[in-house]
Every structure is written in structure tokens, then in C-alpha cells.
């Protein structure tokens, strides 16, 4: 069986097995993905997860606008905020 090995961070020569989580994260990085931790308002979590899932599945997609839930207007992420001063 092929086991993944790692060298201790202190530079020691005794290899140790990578944890299951470390192997999982290494595999995801090898796929060109990066782990990101964000603090989000609870109500927008489903949309962020959906956007992230779609970006992982279809690498050619990008996010360039968001919708203001108060005004209904779309806001370009490339141009910044719409300039509306209503909050």
C-alpha cells in the first residue's frame, strides 16, 4: 500500500503518516483548489456555497456581480459599490 509521508516541521528526519484530513487537503491542492475560511452572514451562506460549488465544477466561471437585496439592483464587483447612499 502506498502511504503518504511527511517530515516533521522541526526538520527532524523521522517521517510520519499524514492524517486523513492532510491527505484530503493535499489532494484538493493538487487539483488546483485552495481552502478558504470566511465569516459570512447566515442568510447568504447558501448562495456562497452554491457559487463555490459551481466555480469548482466549472472552472471557466467567475463571479463578477451581486444583487442588492434592498434595491434589487445588480452591483458589479469589478466597478465596486453602486454609490447608493441608502445603506
ABEGO torsion letter per residue (X at the ends): XBBBBBBBAAGBABBBBBBAAAAAAAAAAAAGBBBBBBBBBAAAAAAAAAAAAAAAABAABBBABBBBAAAGBBBBAAAEBAGBAAX
